[in-house]
C-alpha cells in the first residue's frame, strides 16, 4: 500500500511511538493526577514531559498553558466556545474545516455574530479583507494555518500582528502544520493554537491539544473531576486543570511525546524540506496529464496537500480505482470543508486529495503519477 492520506492521519508511526504507548500500558499506566502512588506519579511525570515538549515546540514559555484534548476538533470547540459570548463578533474564512465552521454556526443561534472571508481561486486569504471586516465588537479571529483541502499556507504572522494591533484574540487551527511547519506563538502573535496529535506530530489517534495565552480570561466549557481542589463544587481556576476535566488519554499523550522527540531529533526543517520536495515532484509530474485539474497555489505558499480532479469523473470513483487497482490510498469527497469547495467550484464533484508525509518516497510519488496518467488515458 502506498499511503498518501497523511492529512487525515499520519501513517505509519515511528516505532518509538508504539514502544512508548506499550510501555505505559504494560508497566505504569495508572491515572495521572488522581493518586499518590508510584505508578500514578510516574504517569504524571511522563505526561508533563509531553507538555514540556509541546511548549518548547511552539515556544509558549510555560508548559502549563498547554491543554490536552482528544483531537483538534475538541480543541477548536474549547477555544471558540470558551471565548465567544452573545453580542460578540468573530471573523473566519471560507478555507476552514467544519470543526471551525460548525461551532461558529452553533454560536450564531446563541447571539454571536460572524463574518466569513472569501478566499481567492488559489485558496489564499488576504489579511486586508480581514481588516476590513473588523467591527467594534469583534472579539476573535479564527483561521487555519494550512488548508486541509488544497494546502494553501495562510499568512498567520500578518494576521496575528493585525489582531494584536486591534486588540483582538487570534486563534489558529494547526491541524495540517503542527510538526511540519515552524510555529512560534509569540512571534506570530497567536493567542490560541489548536492542534491534533495524530497527524504531523506523529502521535496516536485520540490525542490533541490547545495552547492558550495565559493572559486570556477564557471560560472552560467542561467541568468535572480534575484531581485538584476536590472539596469545591466549583471548577478550579488553576491551569491546566481548569480545562482538563476527566481522565486524559495518558498512554496516547506519552506516545505523542515520543513522536515529538522523534521530530526534534530528525529536524523539523529537514522533514518539511522532504515533504515539499515530494509535493513539487508530484505537481510537476501530473500538471500536464490530459484531463487532470489541480487546485491551490501549486508553487509559493503550497504545503504537502494537493487536491485534483480528472475531467468530470466523480472524486470517489477515481479514489476507488487508485485504491483497488494501484493500491494507492488517497481521500476523495468534500473533506469537511464545504466553503473551500464552494470557492474552488468543486462542491458537487468533490476532489481527490493527495497528502504526503515524512515516510513517503519519491518512488511512490512516481508510481502515483504513472497511475494517474494511465487512468486519464482511459477517460
Residue pairs with C-beta under 8 A, 6 or more apart in sequence:
1 327
1 328
1 329
2 326
2 327
2 328
2 329
2 360
2 364
2 367
2 368
3 11
3 12
3 329
3 357
3 360
4 328
4 329
4 330
4 354
4 355
4 356
4 360
4 364
4 368
5 11
5 329
5 330
5 331
5 353
5 355
6 199
6 200
6 304
6 355
6 356
6 357
6 360
7 148
7 176
7 199
7 305
7 331
7 353
7 355
8 199
8 331
8 355
9 198
9 199
9 205
10 198
10 199
10 200
10 202
10 357
10 358
11 357
12 359
13 202
13 203
13 204
13 255
13 259
14 202
14 258
14 259
14 262
16 258
16 259
16 261
16 262
17 202
17 203
17 204
17 255
17 256
17 258
17 259
17 262
18 255
19 258
20 254
20 255
20 257
20 258
21 204
21 251
21 252
21 254
21 255
21 258
23 254
24 43
24 46
24 250
24 251
24 254
24 255
25 251
28 38
28 39
28 42
28 43
28 46
29 39
29 43
29 250
29 251
30 37
30 39
30 40
30 42
30 43
31 40
31 43
31 247
31 250
32 40
32 43
32 44
32 47
32 248
32 250
33 40
33 44
33 226
33 227
33 228
33 241
34 40
34 225
34 227
34 247
43 250
43 254
46 250
46 254
46 257
47 68
47 248
47 250
47 253
47 254
48 63
49 257
50 253
50 254
50 256
50 257
50 260
51 63
51 64
51 66
51 68
51 240
52 63
53 257
53 260
53 261
53 264
54 60
54 63
54 66
54 209
54 211
54 260
55 61
55 62
55 63
55 65
55 66
57 178
57 179
57 183
57 260
57 263
57 264
58 178
58 183
58 184
58 185
58 193
58 211
59 184
59 185
59 186
59 187
60 66
60 185
60 186
60 211
61 186
62 214
64 214
64 239
64 240
65 211
65 212
65 213
65 214
65 239
65 240
66 209
66 210
66 211
66 240
67 75
67 78
67 209
67 210
67 211
67 212
67 239
67 240
67 243
67 244
68 207
68 208
68 209
68 240
68 244
68 248
68 249
68 253
69 75
69 78
69 208
69 209
69 210
70 206
70 207
70 208
70 249
71 196
71 197
71 198
71 205
71 206
71 207
71 208
72 99
72 173
72 174
72 175
72 194
72 195
72 196
72 208
73 99
73 208
74 208
75 194
75 195
75 196
75 208
75 209
75 210
76 99
76 100
76 103
76 142
76 171
76 173
76 194
77 99
77 103
77 221
78 194
78 210
78 220
78 221
78 222
78 243
79 142
79 171
79 192
79 194
79 210
79 212
79 218
80 90
80 100
80 103
80 104
80 107
80 140
80 142
80 171
81 103
81 107
81 219
81 221
82 218
82 219
82 220
82 221
82 243
83 139
83 140
83 169
83 171
83 192
83 216
83 218
83 219
84 90
84 107
84 112
84 139
84 140
85 111
85 112
86 110
86 111
86 112
87 111
87 112
87 113
87 137
88 112
88 113
88 137
88 138
88 139
88 140
89 112
89 113
89 114
89 115
89 135
89 137
89 138
89 139
90 104
90 107
90 112
90 113
90 114
90 115
90 138
90 139
90 140
90 141
90 142
91 114
91 115
91 116
91 117
91 130
91 133
91 134
91 138
91 140
91 141
91 142
92 100
92 101
92 104
92 114
92 115
92 116
92 117
92 141
92 142
92 143
93 116
93 117
93 118
93 119
93 125
93 130
93 143
93 144
93 154
94 116
94 117
94 118
94 119
94 339
94 340
94 342
94 343
95 119
95 123
95 125
95 143
95 144
95 147
95 149
95 152
95 154
95 337
95 339
95 340
95 343
96 116
96 142
96 143
96 144
96 173
96 337
96 339
96 340
97 144
97 148
97 173
97 175
97 335
97 336
97 337
98 336
98 337
98 338
99 173
99 175
99 336
100 142
100 144
100 173
101 116
101 338
101 339
104 112
104 114
104 142
107 114
108 114
113 135
113 137
115 133
116 339
117 125
117 129
117 130
117 133
118 129
118 343
119 125
119 152
119 340
119 343
120 126
121 343
121 344
122 150
122 152
122 296
122 297
122 298
122 301
123 147
123 149
123 150
123 152
123 295
123 296
123 297
123 340
123 343
123 344
124 152
124 154
124 297
124 301
125 143
125 154
125 155
125 159
127 155
127 158
127 159
127 162
130 141
130 143
130 159
130 162
131 162
131 166
134 166
134 168
138 166
138 168
139 168
139 169
140 168
140 169
140 170
140 171
141 159
141 162
141 163
141 168
141 169
141 170
141 171
142 171
142 172
142 173
143 154
143 156
143 159
143 171
143 172
143 173
144 154
144 172
144 173
144 175
144 176
145 153
145 154
145 156
145 172
145 173
145 174
145 175
145 176
145 177
145 181
145 183
146 152
146 153
146 154
146 175
146 176
146 177
146 181
146 303
146 305
147 154
147 176
147 296
147 303
147 305
147 337
147 340
148 175
148 176
148 305
148 335
148 336
148 337
149 295
149 296
149 305
149 307
149 335
149 337
149 340
149 341
149 344
149 351
149 353
150 295
150 296
150 297
150 305
150 306
150 307
150 340
150 344
151 176
151 279
151 296
151 297
151 302
151 303
151 304
151 305
151 306
151 307
151 355
152 296
152 297
152 301
152 302
152 303
153 177
153 181
153 297
153 301
153 302
153 303
156 172
156 188
156 190
157 187
157 188
157 189
159 170
160 170
160 172
160 188
160 189
160 190
161 189
163 169
163 170
163 189
163 191
164 170
164 189
169 191
169 192
169 216
170 189
170 190
170 191
170 192
171 190
171 191
171 192
171 193
171 194
172 183
172 188
172 190
172 192
172 193
172 194
173 194
174 183
174 193
174 194
174 195
175 194
175 195
175 196
175 199
176 199
176 200
176 303
176 305
177 183
177 200
177 303
178 195
178 196
178 199
178 200
178 201
179 199
179 200
179 201
179 202
179 259
179 260
179 263
179 268
179 271
180 200
180 268
180 271
180 272
180 275
180 303
180 304
180 358
181 268
181 272
181 303
182 268
182 269
183 190
183 193
185 191
185 193
185 211
185 213
190 211
191 212
191 213
191 216
192 210
192 211
192 212
192 213
192 216
192 218
193 210
193 211
194 208
194 209
194 210
195 201
195 208
195 209
195 210
195 211
196 207
196 208
197 203
197 204
197 206
197 207
197 208
197 209
197 252
197 253
197 256
197 259
198 204
198 205
198 206
198 207
198 208
200 263
200 357
201 256
201 259
201 260
201 263
202 256
202 259
202 260
202 262
202 263
203 252
203 253
203 255
203 256
203 257
203 258
203 259
203 260
204 252
204 255
204 256
205 252
206 249
206 252
207 249
207 252
207 253
207 255
207 256
210 243
212 218
212 239
212 243
214 239
220 235
220 242
220 243
220 245
222 243
222 245
222 246
223 235
223 245
224 235
224 245
224 246
225 245
225 246
226 235
226 236
226 241
226 242
226 244
226 245
227 241
228 236
228 238
228 241
229 236
229 238
229 241
235 242
235 245
236 242
263 271
266 358
271 358
274 358
275 303
275 304
275 356
275 357
275 358
275 360
276 302
276 303
276 304
277 362
278 304
278 356
278 360
278 362
278 365
279 302
279 303
279 304
279 306
279 356
281 362
281 365
281 366
282 306
282 354
282 356
282 365
282 368
282 369
283 294
283 298
283 302
283 306
285 365
285 366
285 369
286 292
286 294
286 308
286 369
286 372
286 373
287 294
287 298
289 369
289 372
289 373
289 376
290 376
290 377
291 310
291 311
291 376
291 379
292 308
292 309
292 310
292 372
292 376
293 308
293 309
293 310
294 306
294 307
294 308
295 306
295 307
295 308
295 309
295 344
295 346
295 351
296 302
296 305
296 306
296 307
304 355
304 356
304 357
305 353
305 354
305 355
305 356
306 353
306 354
306 355
307 335
307 344
307 346
307 351
307 352
307 353
307 354
308 351
308 352
308 354
309 315
309 318
309 346
309 349
309 350
309 351
309 352
310 318
310 352
310 372
310 375
310 376
310 379
311 379
312 349
313 379
314 332
314 349
314 350
315 332
315 333
315 346
315 349
315 350
315 351
315 352
316 332
316 333
316 350
318 332
318 352
318 375
319 330
319 331
319 332
319 352
321 375
322 328
322 329
322 330
322 352
322 368
322 371
322 372
322 375
323 329
323 330
325 371
326 367
326 368
326 371
328 367
328 368
328 371
330 352
330 353
330 354
331 352
331 353
331 355
332 350
332 351
332 352
332 353
333 350
333 351
334 341
334 347
334 350
335 341
335 350
335 351
335 353
338 347
341 347
341 350
341 351
344 351
354 368
356 365
